[in-house]
Amino acid sequence: RVNSLMPRARTSKSVRLSSNSPHSLVRTRTTRKSKSRRRPTPKLLAPKLAALREALGLSQGEIAKAIGVPNRASISGYERGEREPPLPTLLDYAKLAKLSTDVLIDDEWTVEQVSYFTKNQTLKR
């Protein structure tokens, strides 16, 4: 007998009980979802951030202080592409370099263009 208070799975494919006991409340998925939930990220963001920092003549520690990031390791992760900087950090990068965030995020802008505009500061927001 199944406890009438316990909700049943709608289909056997969607969710199954982890044991045959009617008192089991643990549910597990029968299959993994096929699509990744990860959102697309700009391919050139990491090298652009590194080029921007180098064009400004700052170390990772100095830029971390300038934009309010707690440690240099986060900057290193952003520049290697291991971590994606949060939006406020991207805004701080852009303000520091006097660039639009579009330049950093849009892959149509090359790393060389970012470096050039940062050095010459000809591209204003």
C-alpha positions as CSV (number, residue, x, y, z in Angstrom):
1,R,0.0,0.0,0.0
2,V,1.2,3.5,-0.8
3,N,0.6,6.2,1.8
4,S,-2.2,8.4,0.4
5,L,-0.4,11.6,1.8
6,M,2.7,10.9,-0.3
7,P,2.6,12.5,-3.8
8,R,3.1,10.2,-6.7
9,A,5.5,10.8,-9.6
10,R,3.6,11.8,-12.7
11,T,5.5,9.5,-14.9
12,S,8.0,6.8,-14.2
13,K,10.6,8.6,-16.5
14,S,10.5,12.0,-14.7
15,V,11.1,11.2,-11.0
16,R,11.3,7.9,-9.1
17,L,11.5,7.2,-5.4
18,S,15.0,6.1,-4.3
19,S,13.7,3.0,-2.7
20,N,10.5,0.9,-2.9
21,S,9.5,1.9,0.6
22,P,6.3,3.9,0.7
23,H,7.9,6.1,3.4
24,S,10.9,7.2,1.3
25,L,10.9,10.9,0.7
26,V,14.1,11.1,-1.3
27,R,13.7,11.5,-5.0
28,T,16.3,11.2,-7.7
29,R,16.2,11.9,-11.4
30,T,16.3,8.9,-13.6
31,T,18.3,10.6,-16.3
32,R,20.6,13.6,-16.5
33,K,19.4,16.6,-18.5
34,S,21.0,16.6,-21.9
35,K,21.4,20.4,-22.3
36,S,23.9,22.4,-20.3
37,R,22.5,25.2,-18.3
38,R,25.6,27.3,-18.6
39,R,25.1,30.6,-20.4
40,P,27.3,31.7,-23.2
41,T,30.3,33.8,-22.2
42,P,32.4,36.2,-24.3
43,K,35.4,34.2,-25.7
44,L,37.8,37.2,-25.7
45,L,36.9,38.6,-22.3
46,A,39.8,37.0,-20.4
47,P,42.6,38.2,-22.8
48,K,40.9,41.7,-23.0
49,L,41.1,42.1,-19.2
50,A,44.7,41.1,-19.2
51,A,45.5,43.5,-22.1
52,L,43.6,46.3,-20.4
53,R,45.6,45.8,-17.1
54,E,48.9,45.7,-18.9
55,A,48.0,48.8,-21.0
56,L,47.3,50.6,-17.8
57,G,50.7,49.5,-16.4
58,L,49.2,47.9,-13.3
59,S,50.0,44.6,-11.6
60,Q,47.2,42.2,-10.7
61,G,47.4,43.4,-7.1
62,E,47.2,47.0,-8.0
63,I,44.2,46.6,-10.3
64,A,42.5,44.5,-7.6
65,K,42.8,47.4,-5.2
66,A,41.7,49.9,-7.8
67,I,38.5,48.2,-8.7
68,G,37.7,46.8,-5.2
69,V,38.3,43.1,-5.7
70,P,39.3,41.5,-2.4
71,N,42.4,39.6,-3.7
72,R,44.8,39.2,-6.6
73,A,43.8,35.6,-7.1
74,S,40.4,36.7,-8.4
75,I,42.0,38.9,-11.0
76,S,44.2,36.0,-12.1
77,G,41.2,33.8,-12.5
78,Y,39.4,36.4,-14.6
79,E,42.5,36.9,-16.8
80,R,42.9,33.1,-17.3
81,G,39.3,32.6,-18.1
82,E,38.7,30.3,-15.1
83,R,36.2,32.7,-13.5
84,E,33.8,35.2,-15.0
85,P,33.9,38.6,-13.3
86,P,30.5,39.8,-11.9
87,L,28.9,42.8,-13.6
88,P,30.0,45.4,-11.0
89,T,33.6,44.3,-11.5
90,L,33.3,44.6,-15.3
91,L,31.9,48.1,-14.8
92,D,34.8,49.0,-12.6
93,Y,37.3,47.7,-15.2
94,A,35.6,49.8,-17.9
95,K,35.5,53.0,-15.7
96,L,39.2,52.6,-14.8
97,A,40.1,52.3,-18.5
98,K,37.6,54.9,-19.6
99,L,36.0,52.4,-22.0
100,S,32.5,51.2,-22.6
101,T,31.6,47.8,-21.2
102,D,30.6,46.9,-24.8
103,V,34.2,46.9,-25.8
104,L,35.1,44.4,-23.1
105,I,32.1,42.1,-23.7
106,D,31.6,42.2,-27.4
107,D,33.9,39.7,-29.2
108,E,33.8,41.9,-32.4
109,W,36.3,44.2,-30.6
110,T,39.8,42.6,-30.6
111,V,42.3,42.4,-27.8
112,E,44.6,44.6,-29.8
113,Q,41.9,47.3,-30.1
114,V,41.3,47.2,-26.4
115,S,45.0,47.6,-25.7
116,Y,45.3,50.4,-28.2
117,F,42.3,52.4,-26.9
118,T,43.3,51.9,-23.3
119,K,46.8,53.2,-24.0
120,N,45.6,56.2,-26.0
121,Q,42.3,56.6,-24.3
122,T,40.7,57.8,-27.5
123,L,37.5,55.8,-27.2
124,K,35.3,57.5,-24.6
125,R,32.2,56.3,-23.0
